Every structure is written in C-alpha cells, then in structure tokens.
Amino acid sequence: MGFFDNKTSVEKTVRDIGYMDYEYKNDMARYDFQPYIDKFKDDELLSEILLKFAKQGIDFSIHMNFITNMFSLLCINRNPSEEKRIYRTMVDMYLDRPKIFINQNNFNKIVSSFDDKRIVLEYFRFLTQSENLKDIDNVDNISAMIDYVSMARQYYVDDRALLSSAINLAKEMDPVILEYGDKSEVEKIIKARLDEDKKANGVYNIDLETLAEMDRKLDIILNSSSVLETLIQTAEKQIEILRQEASNSKTEINQAKIKELASMQKKANKILKDFNSSYLELLSQQRSSLIDERDSLMAEINREVDKKKTELLSIADGVGKRISIELGRVNNVTSESLKKLKEFVENNDGVRQILSEAKTNEEFLSRLAQVEKIASEAGIVSDILPEAIASNSKQILVPNVIIPTADERVLDAKVNYYFDRRIPFTERFARLMELKQKDIEENGAIYHEKFDDVLKIIIENQKPPYMYGPSGCGKTYMIEEQIAKLLGMNVLTNGYVLYEQDIIGYTNSATGSYVPSNFYRCYKYGDMIFLDELDNGIANATIVLNRFMGNNNKSYTFPDGINISRHPNFRIIAAGNTKGNGRTLAYNTRQKMDESVMQRMTPIEVNYDNRIEMRILKDYPDWYNFAINFRKAIEQIPGDSGEEVNSMGTFTTRDAETVRIYLDDKCFDNSQIMSYEIVETKDQDYLSKIAQKMSDLDDEDEFTSGGKKLLKIFNQSLAAKKENN
C-alpha cells in the first residue's frame, strides 16, 4: 500500500518537504510509513520528526527503526507530555551527533539502566554537549565508555549516583586516548573503575583457586624461617617493581605515540593553513597588481588621447582660421569681379543685345540652365539671368551669392511657473501633484516611487540629480515622458560625454562657423538637458560640466566667442548605471567619475519598481509572479569577486514590455519567450545559480500555480541549453 493512500498529517509533511528534489519526493512517496504510524500512534509527532530529518538533509529511511525503537523505550505513557518532550530532545541530540548513540543495543542498555528517563536525557545531553567529548569520533572507545553504565548498574541503587559516576568517568578520560588510543586501553580504565565500584559495595573478586593459593602460601610462610620469609618478600617486591616499570614503560610509549601523532597532525594542519593563506595573499596581490596596471595603462591612454585631441583641435582651429581668411579674400575678389562684370554688362550695348536675343536661342538657354545647376550645387544661388532675359529689361542684374543661415528660435526668457521662486514652493509642488493625480486617474499612469524626489531636486535646482540604477528600470521614461510633460518643457537627451565639445560645441574647421551642441541650445533657450549614461563617458571630459552645475552660473562664453546668459529654466539631469565609483560586475566598462563632478550632483538611487511591472503585466499575472521571483533570486546571489552584482541578467521593465507585446500579439508562446528573453541572453552557470534560488523560493510558497508552470518551463529551457552546449 502506497503511503499517499493515507490522508494524515504525515502526508502533508512529506508533500511540504518533498518538492525540494523530485527523486527524493518519489522515494518518500513509495515509503510505507504505516508501521511507524501504528507504533507512534501520533502521526503529528512522526511528521515533526520527519521534518527534522528533511531540514538537515539526512536520509530518514536508514534511521527510522532506531527512531521508532527510541520512541517505544522512552514513551511508555506514564507521563505522555513529559516523555514526548524528552523524546523530542533526544531526537535533536541524535541528529546533532549520531555517533554518540553508537547502536541500538547500547542505547537500549542505557535506557534500561536508569529508572528515571530524565536521567537518561541528562546523560546523553552531557555526551553530546561536553567540551571533553565534542571532537571525539572514535566509535569503539565511545561505545566502551557507554557500556560502563550498564555494567555498573548493579553496584548503584540510586540513578543519580550512577549518573554522577558515569559523568566523572567521561571527564577523567584523556581525550587523546579516547580519540587515538586502542579500545583495550579504554576498557582497562573502565575495568579499574568497576573494581573500585565493587570494593565500594563490599564485593571482592576472589575465586576458590585464589583462596587455595593463598592458603598454600600462608602455610609456606608459617613453616619457613624468618630468612626465607625475608627472601620471598624481597623477591615479590622486585617482581612487582619490574612489573610496574614494564607497565609504566608501555603506557609511556603508547602515550608518546599518541601525542606524536597528534602533534604531527597539528603541524600538517598548520602547514596546510599557512599554504592556503599564502596562496590567497599571493592571489590577492596579483589581482591588485593587475588592476593597478590596468588603471595605470588606461590613464596613460587617456592622457595620450587628450594630448592628440588637443593637438588635432589646435591644428583644425588654425586651418579653420586660415580658411576663413582665404574665404574672406575670395569673397572680396568675387564681389569686386561681379561688380566689374555688372558694370560691363550694363554699359555694353552689344551684351544687352545678345541677352535680349538669347530668349529665342534654346541651345543657349539649355547651357545656361546647366551652369545655374552647377552653381547651385556649389552653394551659389542665382535666378537673375533668366529673369533678365525673360523680361528683356535694359537693366541686367548680376547673380548674388546667398549664404544660408540656420533657423534661430525666438528667445523667451519667461520663467516657468514651477521654477518661479517668488511663488511658495508648496503651492508650485501641490499643483504638480494635482496634475500627476489627474494622469493617474484618467490614464492609469504609474509613477516610480522616487519620482517625487527627483522632481523636487529639479525644481529647487541647487544641484542636478544623478539618478543611478540598473538598466531598464524606467529612468529615461521618468524624465522624457513624465517630468518633462508635467513641467511643460522640452528635454534633449544626450549620450555619454567623450569630449568637452559634446557639451560646449566646436568651431567647424572647414567653414570657420560655430557648431552648437544640444547642451548649448538648452542653456540658451531654457530646455532640460538629460545626460544619460554619464558614468560611461570619459572622466576628464565630464569635468567641463562643473562650470554649469548648480544655480550660481549666470553666463558662459562658448567657442563662438559670444557670452550667453543662462536661461532661468535651464536644467541639467544626469543618469547612470553605477554610483560613479567605477566598473561593477554587470557594468564592467564604466569608469570612476571625478570627485569634483560627483560633489556637484545629488545622487539618488532609482531601482526597479514592481508596481510598474504589475501595470504592464496586469493581464498576465503568472508572468508577473515569475518576474518578481526571478528578481528575488538574483538579489540573493552575491558576486563571486565581492563586487556589486547590480542588475546582471535580471528581468527589466523593458523585458516586461516585450513579454506583454509578444503575448498580446500571440506571436510567441511561453516556451519561446522564456528561451529568447530569459535563458539565451544569460550565462549558463549564472542561470544555474538563479534556478537553485528560485527552487528555494518555490519551497517557501512564493510562486502561484501559474508561476510554478513558468518555473517548470524555465528549468526545461535551461536543461535544453545545457544539453546543446
């Protein structure tokens, strides 16, 4: 009969602990617990014992007979509550140090030797917790020591006196002899103690042969002369001395061997420990050396790059200036030539006549169109000659050179209502919160838990916010889609900063004209500049930002030579994946940002907000349950190098959006999504660690029924990946 045919609390316990391992679960399912339930007559107590075994990872099947027999000996229903308490404590001690119990016969002897089961508990508590015995693993010697109790029972009437003698014997035993000595030596000590017990109770071990020998010796002594008596006594003393010396020598030799062995073992352990310590120290030194060399090499490369960049910019600037001078000279010559050409055309009747007649010359007009096309491609726009020919005007106009100019925005210096410090901050912020609440109620919007703090920092403008957190947690969405819209402002997003020119712009070496940056436009016209992935840029280049941080910077002279006033609505917002301290395990290309830059920003951690994923996956709660537990599993995995793990391989907000789209469009099923989005994008060993942590979460009932199905698909996909590799 299978165990699961019995609807007992034991079955529930087996189910609870069995899902940790599929094979373990099957073994427990096939195991027949009914005989033990019949003996216990208390399946809740049996369930409790099974749970103790499972938590310590001990195979219960090889211990059940012993545990059941222990129950039969201790729980005889004289005092059920007290006896079960003693039994539970005994099981805990058994699981902690099973070698102390040795075997079933020895345990039976101890239980039968004491009438009071509480004394049994005290004795085994001493054996399992005594400092003198905690490191002893010699089973034979421990068994011999425990046998003393059953052998000495006949000489003690009181349980407490027998317990005291047994404890004193264990305390007097040399731990070295117990661990490394022969069983015969331990038995010799026990025999000596038993002889003392006999004598204390008036029992002497004298048989008939010994009495006869004593009588014979007595007759000899009585019949011998005093001289012979003296010789015999002397001889007996010498023999005893020799015997004692031989015994002492043997004992000393054995003890010396045992001590020498123990000393050698300690020395070996010390050598091994010193070797491991030296190896780890060397490994740490080598690693530190490599990191220092890498940092030194990177610093040297950066210096060389900056030097070459400066040289190239200097050369380019010189070339640009020379080209500007040449262009000016060419423009002057061209203007003078065009002026002379114009005078010549206007004052020459023959040319006017030719142009007047050209309107009927198709070949001439065709060639003139080709010339105008070529001039247009060269940047010279002219539509005067055709008009002059068509109108047959006496005044012939010379073509003009038109230089295009970039469209300029209208500069509006009006302060944004939410940035106007003349209005109390509480009023401005309260109005923003009303707009936010309206968006939530009408559109079901979800705002990140750090949204309000980031918004306050932007409004106050004391120091720019630096939002750091894992990729895909919603930093960019918060700035571009929420904060910018609530404030009614434009936001321009910049990537990481590699050169100062990314911030302040540069002069075009070919034309000599200034090329403004997005940062310049925001500074001048009052927009927000979002510096995304600031920690992925070059540290030396980002230092230029120091001139613009805070609200003390009133104006700046950009490379065009014009001093630009800072617009009152201008705001800097920065973001990155690290705290600015350099690379992490997940973001290993990041560099340490300069301390002067970090001090001028307000760091604020923006991590994943589960409410956002809950909104995205509201129609797919099974995937939401899986995603949250996937993140929990990763958070429980420390980096092997001791570095910050951050979001390596996690389930991001972008992943949630991708999963929702795939499921909405029904283009992929759960198995395909799990493979493409979760398994194939991550390292196999790292996935195995995640799988183990998720199994632990499953045991803690963190998964819903639907989440369990996705967990099964995840494990199957991982197994398939391992097989393919």
C-alpha positions in Angstrom: 0.0 0.0 0.0 1.5 3.4 -1.0 2.0 6.0 1.6 -0.2 8.6 -0.1 -3.2 6.4 0.4 -3.1 7.6 4.0 -4.6 11.0 4.4 -2.6 12.0 7.5 -0.6 15.0 8.7 2.5 12.9 7.8 1.4 13.0 4.1 1.1 16.8 4.3 4.6 17.0 5.8 6.0 14.7 3.1 4.4 16.9 0.4 5.8 20.1 2.0 9.4 18.8 2.2 9.3 16.5 -0.8 9.2 19.1 -3.6 12.8 20.1 -3.0 14.0 17.2 -5.0 12.0 15.1 -7.5 13.7 11.8 -6.8 13.6 12.4 -3.0 9.8 13.1 -3.4 9.3 9.8 -5.2 11.4 7.9 -2.6 9.2 9.2 0.2 6.0 8.5 -1.8 7.0 4.8 -2.1 8.0 4.5 1.5 5.5 2.8 3.7 5.1 4.8 6.9 2.1 2.9 8.2 4.0 0.5 10.6 5.7 3.6 12.2 2.4 5.4 12.4 0.9 2.4 14.2 3.8 2.4 16.7 3.8 6.1 17.3 0.0 6.4 17.4 0.7 10.1 17.0 1.2 11.0 13.3 1.7 14.6 14.2 4.8 13.7 16.3 6.0 11.5 13.5 5.5 14.4 11.0 7.6 16.6 13.3 10.4 14.1 13.4 10.4 13.6 9.6 10.6 17.4 9.1 13.7 17.5 11.4 15.4 14.9 9.2 14.5 16.8 6.0 15.7 20.1 7.2 19.2 18.6 7.9 19.2 16.7 4.6 19.5 13.3 6.4 18.0 10.2 4.8 15.3 9.2 7.2 14.9 5.7 5.8 18.1 4.3 7.4 17.3 5.8 10.8 13.5 5.1 11.1 13.9 1.8 13.0 16.2 3.4 15.5 14.0 6.4 16.0 10.9 4.2 16.3 12.6 2.0 18.9 13.7 5.1 20.8 10.1 6.2 21.0 9.0 2.8 22.3 11.6 2.8 25.1 11.1 6.4 26.2 7.3 6.9 25.7 5.7 4.3 27.9 2.7 6.6 28.8 3.5 7.1 32.4 3.6 10.8 31.7 2.9 11.3 28.0 3.6 15.0 27.8 6.9 14.8 29.7 8.0 11.6 27.9 7.3 13.2 24.4 9.3 16.3 25.5 12.2 14.1 26.4 11.9 12.1 23.2 11.9 15.3 21.0 15.1 16.5 22.8 16.7 13.1 22.3 16.0 13.1 18.6 17.6 16.6 18.3 20.7 15.3 20.0 20.7 12.2 17.8 20.6 14.3 14.6 23.3 16.5 16.0 25.7 13.7 17.0 24.5 10.3 15.9 27.9 8.7 16.7 27.3 9.2 20.4 24.3 6.8 20.2 26.5 4.2 18.5 24.0 1.4 18.0 20.6 0.2 19.1 21.9 -2.3 21.8 23.9 0.4 23.6 21.0 2.8 23.6 18.8 0.0 25.0 21.3 -0.7 27.7 21.4 3.0 28.8 17.6 3.3 28.9 17.2 0.1 30.9 19.9 1.2 33.3 18.0 4.2 34.6 14.5 4.1 36.0 14.1 7.8 35.6 14.0 8.7 31.8 15.0 12.3 32.7 18.3 10.9 33.9 18.7 9.2 30.5 18.2 12.6 28.9 20.8 14.2 31.2 23.4 11.6 30.4 23.0 11.9 26.6 23.0 15.7 26.9 26.3 15.5 28.7 27.7 13.2 26.0 26.6 15.4 23.1 27.5 18.8 24.6 30.6 18.1 26.7 33.7 20.1 25.6 35.7 17.0 26.6 33.9 14.8 24.0 32.8 17.2 21.2 35.7 16.4 18.9 35.9 12.6 19.6 34.9 10.4 16.6 36.3 7.1 17.8 33.2 4.9 17.8 34.7 1.9 19.6 36.0 3.9 22.5 32.8 5.9 22.9 30.9 2.6 22.9 33.1 1.1 25.6 32.6 4.2 27.7 28.8 4.0 27.4 28.9 0.3 28.2 30.2 1.2 31.7 26.7 2.4 32.7 25.0 -0.9 32.2 27.9 -2.8 33.8 28.0 -0.5 36.9 24.2 -0.6 37.4 24.4 -3.5 39.8 26.6 -1.5 42.2 24.4 1.5 42.5 20.9 1.7 44.0 20.3 5.4 43.1 20.0 6.7 39.5 21.6 10.0 40.4 24.7 8.3 41.9 25.2 6.1 38.8 24.8 9.2 36.5 27.4 11.1 38.6 29.9 8.2 38.4 29.4 7.9 34.6 29.9 11.6 34.1 33.1 11.7 36.3 34.5 8.7 34.3 34.0 10.6 31.0 35.5 13.8 32.4 38.6 11.9 33.7 39.2 10.2 30.4 42.1 11.7 28.4 40.6 13.0 25.0 43.8 11.9 23.2 43.4 8.3 24.4 39.7 8.4 23.6 40.4 9.6 20.1 43.6 7.7 19.2 44.1 5.0 21.8 43.2 1.3 21.4 39.9 0.1 22.8 41.8 -2.2 25.2 43.3 0.8 26.9 39.9 2.4 27.4 38.5 -1.0 28.7 41.4 -1.2 31.1 40.4 2.2 32.6 36.8 1.2 32.8 37.7 -2.2 34.4 39.6 -0.3 37.1 36.6 1.9 37.8 34.3 -1.1 38.0 36.8 -2.7 40.5 36.5 0.4 42.6 32.7 0.2 42.4 32.8 -3.4 43.6 35.1 -2.6 46.5 32.9 0.3 47.5 30.0 -2.1 47.7 32.0 -4.8 49.6 32.5 -7.1 46.6 35.9 -8.7 46.0 36.7 -10.7 43.0 38.3 -13.7 44.7 37.7 -17.3 43.4 38.4 -20.7 45.1 41.7 -21.2 43.3 42.9 -17.9 44.6 41.9 -18.8 48.1 43.7 -22.2 47.9 46.9 -20.5 46.6 46.6 -18.0 49.5 46.3 -20.9 52.0 49.4 -22.6 50.4 51.4 -19.5 50.6 50.3 -19.0 54.2 51.5 -22.5 55.1 54.8 -21.9 53.4 55.2 -18.6 55.2 54.3 -20.1 58.6 56.7 -23.1 58.1 59.6 -21.2 56.7 62.3 -19.5 58.6 62.5 -15.8 59.0 65.3 -15.7 56.4 63.2 -17.4 53.8 60.3 -15.2 54.6 62.5 -12.2 54.0 63.8 -13.5 50.7 60.3 -14.2 49.5 59.1 -10.8 50.4 62.2 -9.2 48.7 61.6 -11.3 45.6 57.9 -10.4 45.4 58.8 -6.7 45.8 61.3 -6.9 43.0 58.8 -8.6 40.7 56.2 -6.0 41.5 58.6 -3.2 40.8 59.6 -4.8 37.4 56.0 -5.4 36.5 55.1 -1.8 37.4 58.1 -0.4 35.4 57.1 -2.5 32.4 53.6 -1.4 32.6 54.6 2.3 33.0 57.0 2.0 30.1 54.3 0.5 27.9 51.9 3.3 28.9 54.5 6.0 28.3 55.4 4.5 24.9 51.7 4.5 23.9 51.1 8.0 25.1 54.2 9.2 23.3 53.0 7.6 20.1 49.6 9.2 20.5 51.0 12.6 21.4 53.5 12.4 18.5 50.6 11.5 16.1 48.5 14.4 17.4 51.5 16.8 17.1 52.2 15.7 13.5 48.5 16.2 12.6 48.5 19.7 14.1 51.7 20.5 12.2 50.2 19.2 9.0 47.1 21.3 9.5 49.2 24.4 10.3 51.3 23.9 7.1 48.1 23.5 5.0 46.6 26.5 6.6 49.8 28.6 6.1 49.9 27.4 2.4 46.3 28.4 1.8 46.8 31.8 3.5 49.9 32.4 1.4 48.2 31.3 -1.8 45.2 33.6 -1.2 47.5 36.5 -0.3 49.5 36.0 -3.5 46.3 35.7 -5.5 45.1 39.0 -4.0 48.4 40.7 -4.6 48.5 39.5 -8.3 44.9 40.7 -8.7 45.6 44.1 -7.2 48.7 44.4 -9.3 46.8 43.6 -12.5 44.1 46.2 -11.5 46.7 48.8 -10.8 48.5 48.1 -14.1 45.2 48.3 -15.9 44.3 51.6 -14.3 47.7 53.0 -15.0 47.6 51.9 -18.6 44.1 53.4 -19.1 45.2 56.7 -17.5 48.2 56.8 -19.9 46.0 56.0 -22.8 43.6 58.8 -21.8 46.5 61.3 -21.4 47.7 60.4 -24.9 44.2 60.7 -26.3 43.7 64.1 -24.7 47.1 65.2 -25.9 46.4 64.1 -29.5 42.9 65.5 -29.4 44.3 68.9 -28.2 46.9 68.9 -31.0 44.3 68.0 -33.6 41.9 70.6 -32.4 44.7 73.2 -32.4 45.6 72.2 -36.0 42.0 72.2 -37.0 41.4 75.6 -35.4 44.4 77.0 -37.3 43.3 75.5 -40.5 39.8 76.9 -40.0 41.1 80.4 -39.3 43.3 80.3 -42.4 40.3 79.0 -44.5 38.1 81.8 -43.1 40.7 84.4 -44.1 41.0 82.8 -47.6 37.2 82.7 -47.9 37.0 86.3 -47.0 39.7 87.2 -49.5 37.9 85.1 -52.2 34.6 86.7 -51.4 36.1 90.2 -51.7 37.7 89.3 -55.0 34.5 87.7 -56.2 32.4 90.7 -55.2 34.8 93.0 -56.9 34.7 90.9 -60.1 31.0 90.7 -60.0 30.8 94.4 -59.6 33.0 95.0 -62.6 31.0 92.4 -64.6 27.8 94.1 -63.7 29.2 97.5 -64.8 30.4 95.9 -68.0 27.1 94.3 -68.8 25.1 97.5 -68.0 27.4 99.7 -70.1 27.8 97.4 -73.1 25.1 97.7 -75.7 26.4 94.6 -77.5 26.0 92.4 -74.5 22.5 93.7 -73.8 21.6 93.0 -77.4 22.9 89.4 -77.1 21.0 88.8 -73.9 17.9 90.3 -75.4 18.1 87.9 -78.4 19.1 84.9 -76.2 15.5 84.3 -75.2 14.9 82.8 -78.6 18.1 80.7 -78.5 17.1 77.3 -77.0 20.7 76.0 -77.0 21.9 79.0 -75.1 19.1 78.7 -72.5 19.8 74.9 -72.1 23.5 75.6 -71.4 22.7 78.5 -69.1 20.4 76.1 -67.1 23.3 73.7 -66.7 25.6 76.5 -65.5 23.0 77.5 -62.9 22.6 73.9 -61.7 26.3 73.6 -61.2 26.4 77.0 -59.4 23.6 75.9 -57.1 25.4 72.7 -56.1 28.4 74.9 -55.3 26.3 77.0 -52.9 25.7 79.9 -55.3 22.0 80.6 -55.9 21.1 82.7 -58.9 17.8 83.2 -60.7 18.6 86.7 -62.0 19.8 85.9 -65.6 16.7 84.0 -66.7 14.5 86.8 -65.3 16.6 89.4 -67.1 16.3 87.6 -70.3 12.6 86.9 -70.0 11.7 90.5 -69.1 14.0 91.9 -71.8 14.9 94.6 -69.2 17.5 97.2 -70.1 19.0 96.8 -66.5 20.7 93.5 -66.3 21.2 92.2 -62.7 24.3 90.2 -61.8 23.7 86.9 -59.8 24.1 87.3 -56.0 25.7 84.7 -53.7 23.2 83.6 -50.9 24.8 82.1 -47.8 22.1 80.0 -45.9 21.8 80.6 -42.2 20.4 78.2 -39.5 16.9 78.9 -38.2 17.1 80.5 -34.8 14.4 80.1 -32.1 12.7 83.0 -30.6 14.4 83.6 -27.2 11.7 83.7 -24.5 13.2 84.5 -21.0 10.0 84.0 -19.2 10.4 81.9 -16.0 8.5 78.6 -15.9 5.7 78.9 -13.2 7.1 75.8 -11.4 10.6 77.4 -11.2 9.5 80.8 -10.1 10.9 81.2 -6.6 8.6 84.2 -5.9 5.8 81.7 -5.5 6.0 79.4 -2.4 7.4 76.0 -3.2 4.5 74.3 -1.6 2.0 75.9 -3.9 4.0 75.0 -7.0 4.6 71.5 -6.0 0.9 71.0 -5.0 -0.2 72.0 -8.5 2.2 69.4 -10.0 0.8 66.7 -7.7 -2.7 67.6 -8.9 -1.6 67.1 -12.5 0.1 63.8 -11.5 -3.1 62.6 -9.8 -5.2 63.5 -12.8 -2.9 61.5 -15.0 -3.2 58.5 -12.7 -7.0 58.7 -12.6 -7.6 59.3 -16.3 -4.8 57.3 -17.9 -4.0 54.7 -15.2 -0.4 56.0 -15.2 2.1 54.5 -12.8 4.8 56.8 -11.3 8.1 55.5 -9.9 8.4 55.6 -6.1 11.4 58.0 -6.5 9.5 60.3 -8.9 8.6 63.0 -6.4 12.1 63.2 -5.0 13.7 63.6 -8.5 11.1 66.3 -9.3 11.8 68.3 -6.2 15.6 68.3 -6.9 14.9 69.5 -10.5 12.6 72.3 -9.2 14.9 73.5 -6.5 18.0 73.4 -8.9 20.6 73.5 -6.1 22.5 70.6 -7.6 21.5 68.4 -10.6 20.1 65.0 -9.8 22.2 62.0 -10.6 19.9 59.0 -11.0 21.8 55.7 -10.7 20.3 52.3 -11.0 20.1 49.2 -13.2 19.3 49.3 -16.9 15.7 49.2 -17.9 14.3 50.4 -14.5 12.5 53.5 -16.0 14.9 56.4 -15.5 14.6 57.7 -19.1 10.9 57.2 -19.2 10.5 59.2 -16.0 12.4 62.2 -17.4 11.2 62.2 -21.1 7.6 61.0 -20.7 6.6 62.2 -17.2 8.6 65.0 -15.7 9.0 66.9 -19.0 5.3 66.8 -19.7 4.2 67.8 -16.2 6.6 70.8 -16.3 5.6 71.6 -19.9 9.2 71.7 -21.0 11.4 70.4 -23.8 14.0 67.8 -22.9 17.0 66.9 -25.1 18.7 63.6 -24.4 22.5 63.4 -24.7 24.6 60.2 -24.6 27.7 59.8 -22.5 30.3 62.6 -22.7 33.5 61.7 -24.6 34.8 65.2 -25.4 34.3 68.7 -24.0 32.9 69.6 -27.4 29.9 67.3 -26.6 29.0 70.0 -24.1 30.2 73.3 -25.4 30.2 72.7 -29.1 33.0 73.4 -31.6 34.2 75.5 -34.5 33.9 73.9 -37.9 37.4 73.9 -39.3 36.2 73.9 -42.9 33.8 76.9 -42.7 35.1 78.6 -39.5 31.5 78.7 -38.2 30.4 77.6 -34.7 28.5 74.3 -34.4 26.3 74.5 -31.3 25.6 71.4 -29.1 22.3 70.3 -27.6 23.7 71.5 -24.3 24.2 75.0 -25.8 20.6 75.1 -27.1 19.2 74.1 -23.7 21.4 76.6 -21.9 20.4 79.4 -24.1 16.7 78.7 -24.7 15.8 77.2 -21.3 15.3 73.5 -22.0 16.2 70.5 -19.9 19.4 68.5 -20.9 19.3 64.8 -20.0 22.8 63.4 -19.8 22.1 59.6 -19.9 24.8 57.0 -19.0 27.1 59.8 -17.7 29.2 57.1 -16.0 30.1 55.6 -19.4 31.9 58.7 -20.6 35.5 60.0 -20.2 36.1 61.4 -16.7 38.3 64.2 -17.9 35.7 65.3 -20.4 32.9 65.4 -17.9 34.8 67.9 -15.7 33.6 70.7 -18.1 30.2 70.2 -16.5 31.5 71.7 -13.2 31.2 75.2 -14.8 27.4 74.7 -15.3 26.4 72.8 -12.1 24.1 74.5 -9.5 22.4 77.8 -10.0 25.4 80.2 -9.5 26.5 80.1 -13.1 24.9 83.2 -14.8 26.6 83.2 -18.2 29.2 81.4 -20.3 31.3 82.3 -23.3 31.0 79.4 -25.8 33.6 78.7 -28.6 31.7 81.2 -30.9 33.1 84.0 -28.7 29.6 85.2 -27.7 28.8 85.4 -24.0 25.4 83.6 -23.5 23.2 84.3 -20.5 21.9 81.2 -18.7 18.2 80.8 -19.2 16.3 80.6 -15.8 14.5 77.5 -16.9 17.7 75.6 -17.9 18.1 72.3 -16.0 20.7 69.6 -16.0 19.6 66.0 -15.3 22.1 63.1 -15.2 21.7 59.3 -15.1 24.0 56.2 -15.0 24.0 52.6 -14.0 26.6 52.8 -11.2 27.2 55.0 -8.2 30.1 56.7 -10.0 32.8 54.6 -8.3 33.8 52.7 -11.4 33.0 49.3 -13.0 30.8 46.7 -11.5 30.3 43.0 -12.3 27.3 43.9 -14.5 28.6 47.2 -16.0 32.3 46.5 -16.4 33.1 49.3 -18.9 32.2 52.1 -16.5 34.9 54.5 -15.3 35.2 56.2 -12.0 33.8 59.7 -12.3 35.8 62.7 -11.0 35.0 63.5 -7.4 34.5 67.2 -8.2 31.7 66.2 -10.6 30.1 63.9 -8.1 30.1 66.5 -5.3 28.2 68.9 -7.5 25.3 66.4 -8.1 22.7 64.9 -5.8 22.8 61.1 -6.1 19.5 59.3 -5.9 19.1 55.6 -6.4 16.3 54.6 -8.9 15.8 50.8 -8.8 13.1 48.6 -10.2 9.6 49.4 -9.0 7.4 46.3 -9.1 4.3 48.4 -9.4 5.3 49.3 -12.9 5.7 45.7 -14.0 2.4 44.9 -12.3 0.7 47.5 -14.5 2.5 46.3 -17.7 1.6 42.6 -17.0 -1.8 43.2 -15.4 -3.4 40.8 -18.0 -0.6 38.2 -17.4 -0.3 37.7 -13.6 1.6 34.4 -14.0 4.4 36.3 -15.8 4.4 39.0 -13.1 4.7 36.4 -10.4 7.6 34.7 -12.2 9.4 38.1 -12.9 9.2 39.2 -9.3 10.6 35.9 -8.0 13.3 36.0 -10.7 14.5 39.3 -9.3 14.4 38.0 -5.8 16.6 35.0 -6.8 19.2 37.3 -8.3 19.3 39.6 -5.3 20.3 36.5 -3.2 23.3 35.7 -5.4 26.4 37.6 -4.3 29.2 38.4 -6.8 32.0 35.8 -6.6 34.5 38.6 -6.6 32.8 40.5 -3.8 31.8 43.3 -6.2 28.4 44.8 -6.6 26.2 42.4 -8.8 23.7 45.2 -9.7 21.2 44.1 -12.4 23.3 41.5 -14.2 20.9 39.3 -16.1 17.7 40.5 -14.3 14.2 40.9 -15.5 13.9 44.6 -16.5 10.9 46.9 -17.2 11.8 46.7 -20.9 11.6 42.9 -20.6 8.1 43.1 -19.1 7.0 45.4 -22.0 8.5 42.9 -24.6 6.8 39.9 -23.0 3.4 41.8 -22.9 3.7 42.7 -26.6 4.6 39.1 -27.6 1.7 37.7 -25.6 -0.8 40.3 -26.9 0.1 39.7 -30.5 0.3 35.9 -29.9 3.5 35.7 -32.0 5.4 33.5 -29.4 4.2 31.1 -26.8 5.6 30.9 -23.2 8.3 28.4 -24.0 9.7 30.6 -26.8 9.5 33.8 -24.8 11.3 32.1 -21.9 14.1 30.9 -24.2 14.6 34.1 -26.2 14.2 36.7 -23.4 15.3 34.9 -20.2 17.6 31.9 -20.9 19.5 32.5 -24.1 20.6 36.0 -23.1 22.4 34.9 -19.9 25.4 32.8 -18.8 24.7 29.1 -18.2 26.4 29.0 -14.8 24.7 32.2 -13.6 21.3 30.7 -14.7 22.0 27.6 -12.7 22.5 29.7 -9.5 19.3 31.5 -10.3 17.5 28.2 -10.7 18.6 27.0 -7.3 17.5 30.2 -5.6 14.1 30.0 -7.4 13.7 26.4 -6.2 14.2 27.7 -2.6 11.6 30.4 -3.2 9.2 27.7 -4.6 9.7 25.7 -1.3 8.7 28.8 0.6 5.4 29.0 -1.5 6.4 32.3 -3.2 5.1 31.0 -6.6 1.5 31.0 -7.6 0.2 27.9 -9.5 0.7 29.7 -12.8 4.1 30.9 -11.7 5.1 27.3 -10.9 4.2 26.4 -14.5 6.5 29.1 -15.9 9.2 28.0 -13.4 8.9 24.5 -14.9 9.3 25.9 -18.4 12.3 27.9 -17.2 14.0 24.7 -15.9 13.2 22.8 -19.1 14.7 25.6 -21.2 17.8 25.7 -19.0 18.2 21.9 -19.3 17.9 22.2 -23.1 20.6 24.9 -23.2 23.0 22.7 -21.1 22.4 19.8 -23.4 23.0 21.8 -26.6 26.3 23.2 -25.1 
